[in-house]
Amino acid sequence: MKTNKTWLLSWFAAALAAGVTSVAAQDGGGTSNASSPAPVAGVAPAGTRLNFTSLDPSHPYPLSGTLYLPGKSATPCPAVVMIHGTSGINCVGAFYRDSILKAGIAIFEVDFKTGIYTGPRDRPSPDTLVAMGFAALKELRKSPAIDPDRIGIMGFSMGGHLTVNAAFEKKPQIMDGR
């Protein structure tokens, strides 16, 4: 079985965005900043910072993330919330960014570390992190550029743990504002 970036992206893209045109059929593109879609009223351009608050009432942390829109995609487009590991946003998310954007999938790369914790010892509990993940999903659903029925969540290390916990959340409708 292949375990490279292309295989992972192919699986992810197929699972998240059935009906999205294949990467091979699209123009070469480049990074999200190099080929932004035409502006649409009420739609954030690629690389736009969004601020929101955790859904955990006992820990209403101020949160933020950067929304990257694919360069050549119809709106609304599918999207993924990308969650970093304990060390915060680093090169891991950047490693996948271009491939996901070229597949026509927007990325909302969230920052759950800055101003909240410094390392594993003072990191919020898993339940608090899940509430932060659902807050990111809720914020992303507000964008007219995003198809609210085609939003996924992925993470690395701590973010992967959060992703699994979010999948098993008993009351996701309450957590994500639906």
C-alpha positions as CSV (number, residue, x, y, z in Angstrom):
1,M,0.0,0.0,0.0
2,K,1.3,3.5,-0.9
3,T,1.8,5.8,2.1
4,N,3.0,8.9,0.3
5,K,1.3,12.3,0.1
6,T,-0.4,11.7,-3.2
7,W,-2.2,8.6,-2.0
8,L,-3.3,10.3,1.3
9,L,-4.5,13.3,-0.6
10,S,-6.4,11.1,-3.2
11,W,-8.2,9.3,-0.4
12,F,-8.9,12.5,1.4
13,A,-10.2,14.3,-1.6
14,A,-12.4,11.4,-2.7
15,A,-13.9,11.0,0.7
16,L,-14.5,14.8,1.3
17,A,-15.4,16.2,-2.1
18,A,-17.1,13.7,-4.4
19,G,-17.5,15.4,-7.7
20,V,-14.5,17.7,-7.5
21,T,-12.5,17.7,-10.7
22,S,-9.3,15.7,-10.7
23,V,-6.0,17.5,-10.1
24,A,-4.7,16.2,-13.5
25,A,-7.6,18.0,-15.2
26,Q,-6.8,21.3,-13.6
27,D,-4.3,24.0,-14.7
28,G,-0.9,23.8,-12.9
29,G,-1.9,26.6,-10.5
30,G,0.7,27.2,-7.9
31,T,0.2,28.3,-4.3
32,S,-3.1,29.8,-3.1
33,N,-1.6,33.3,-3.1
34,A,-0.4,33.0,-6.7
35,S,-3.8,32.1,-8.2
36,S,-6.7,33.5,-6.2
37,P,-10.2,33.2,-7.5
38,A,-12.1,36.2,-8.8
39,P,-13.5,38.2,-5.8
40,V,-17.1,37.3,-4.9
41,A,-19.2,39.6,-2.7
42,G,-19.0,38.5,0.9
43,V,-16.2,35.9,0.3
44,A,-12.9,36.1,2.0
45,P,-9.9,36.0,-0.3
46,A,-7.2,33.3,0.1
47,G,-5.0,33.7,3.1
48,T,-7.6,35.6,5.1
49,R,-7.4,35.5,8.9
50,L,-10.6,34.7,10.8
51,N,-11.2,35.2,14.5
52,F,-13.7,33.2,16.5
53,T,-14.3,31.8,20.1
54,S,-14.3,28.3,21.5
55,L,-17.7,26.8,22.1
56,D,-16.7,25.6,25.6
57,P,-18.5,28.0,27.9
58,S,-16.1,27.3,30.8
59,H,-13.1,28.1,28.5
60,P,-14.2,30.6,25.9
61,Y,-10.7,30.9,24.3
62,P,-10.2,33.5,21.6
63,L,-9.1,31.5,18.5
64,S,-8.0,32.3,15.0
65,G,-7.3,30.6,11.7
66,T,-6.3,31.3,8.1
67,L,-8.7,30.5,5.3
68,Y,-7.0,29.5,2.0
69,L,-9.3,29.2,-1.0
70,P,-8.4,27.1,-4.0
71,G,-7.3,29.1,-7.0
72,K,-9.5,27.6,-9.6
73,S,-12.6,26.3,-8.0
74,A,-16.3,27.1,-8.2
75,T,-17.8,28.5,-5.0
76,P,-19.1,27.3,-2.8
77,C,-16.3,24.7,-2.5
78,P,-15.5,21.9,-0.1
79,A,-13.2,22.6,2.8
80,V,-11.1,21.0,5.5
81,V,-10.3,22.4,8.9
82,M,-6.6,21.7,9.5
83,I,-5.5,21.3,13.1
84,H,-1.8,21.3,14.2
85,G,-0.1,19.2,16.8
86,T,1.0,20.3,20.3
87,S,3.9,22.4,18.9
88,G,1.5,24.7,17.0
89,I,1.3,25.6,13.3
90,N,4.5,24.4,11.5
91,C,5.7,23.0,8.2
92,V,3.4,20.0,8.4
93,G,0.3,21.9,7.3
94,A,2.3,23.7,4.6
95,F,3.4,20.3,3.3
96,Y,-0.2,19.4,2.4
97,R,-1.5,22.9,1.5
98,D,-0.7,23.1,-2.2
99,S,-2.0,19.6,-3.0
100,I,-5.2,20.1,-1.2
101,L,-5.8,23.5,-2.8
102,K,-5.0,22.2,-6.2
103,A,-7.7,19.5,-5.7
104,G,-10.2,22.4,-5.3
105,I,-10.5,22.1,-1.5
106,A,-10.3,25.1,0.7
107,I,-8.3,24.9,3.9
108,F,-9.0,26.6,7.3
109,E,-5.7,26.2,9.2
110,V,-6.5,27.0,12.8
111,D,-4.2,28.1,15.6
112,F,-5.2,26.5,18.9
113,K,-1.9,27.3,20.7
114,T,-1.1,31.0,20.5
115,G,-2.1,32.6,23.8
116,I,-3.7,29.4,25.1
117,Y,-0.9,27.1,26.1
118,T,2.9,26.7,25.8
119,G,3.4,22.9,25.7
120,P,2.0,19.5,26.6
121,R,1.9,20.3,30.3
122,D,-0.5,23.2,30.1
123,R,-2.4,22.2,27.0
124,P,-6.2,22.2,27.3
125,S,-8.1,18.9,28.0
126,P,-9.3,16.8,25.1
127,D,-12.9,17.9,25.7
128,T,-11.9,21.6,25.5
129,L,-9.9,20.9,22.3
130,V,-13.0,19.2,20.7
131,A,-15.1,22.3,21.5
132,M,-12.4,24.4,19.8
133,G,-12.6,22.1,16.8
134,F,-16.3,22.4,16.5
135,A,-16.0,26.2,16.9
136,A,-13.7,26.2,13.8
137,L,-16.3,24.1,11.9
138,K,-19.0,26.5,12.9
139,E,-17.0,29.5,11.8
140,L,-16.1,28.0,8.5
141,R,-19.8,27.2,7.7
142,K,-20.5,31.0,7.8
143,S,-18.4,31.6,4.7
144,P,-20.3,31.9,1.4
145,A,-17.2,30.5,-0.4
146,I,-17.6,27.2,1.5
147,D,-20.2,24.4,0.9
148,P,-21.4,23.8,4.5
149,D,-22.3,20.2,3.6
150,R,-18.7,19.3,2.4
151,I,-16.5,20.3,5.3
152,G,-14.0,17.8,6.8
153,I,-11.5,18.0,9.6
154,M,-8.0,16.7,9.7
155,G,-5.1,17.0,12.1
156,F,-1.6,16.0,13.0
157,S,-0.6,14.5,16.3
158,M,-2.7,16.3,18.9
159,G,-4.9,17.6,16.0
160,G,-5.4,14.0,14.8
161,H,-6.5,13.0,18.3
162,L,-8.9,16.0,18.3
163,T,-10.2,14.8,14.9
164,V,-11.0,11.3,16.2
165,N,-12.6,12.7,19.4
166,A,-14.8,15.0,17.2
167,A,-15.9,12.1,15.1
168,F,-17.2,10.3,18.2
169,E,-18.8,13.4,19.8
170,K,-22.2,12.3,21.1
171,K,-24.0,15.6,20.3
172,P,-22.3,17.1,17.2
173,Q,-25.4,19.1,16.2
174,I,-25.1,21.1,19.5
175,M,-21.4,21.5,19.2
176,D,-21.3,22.7,15.6
177,G,-24.3,25.0,15.7
178,R,-26.6,23.0,13.4
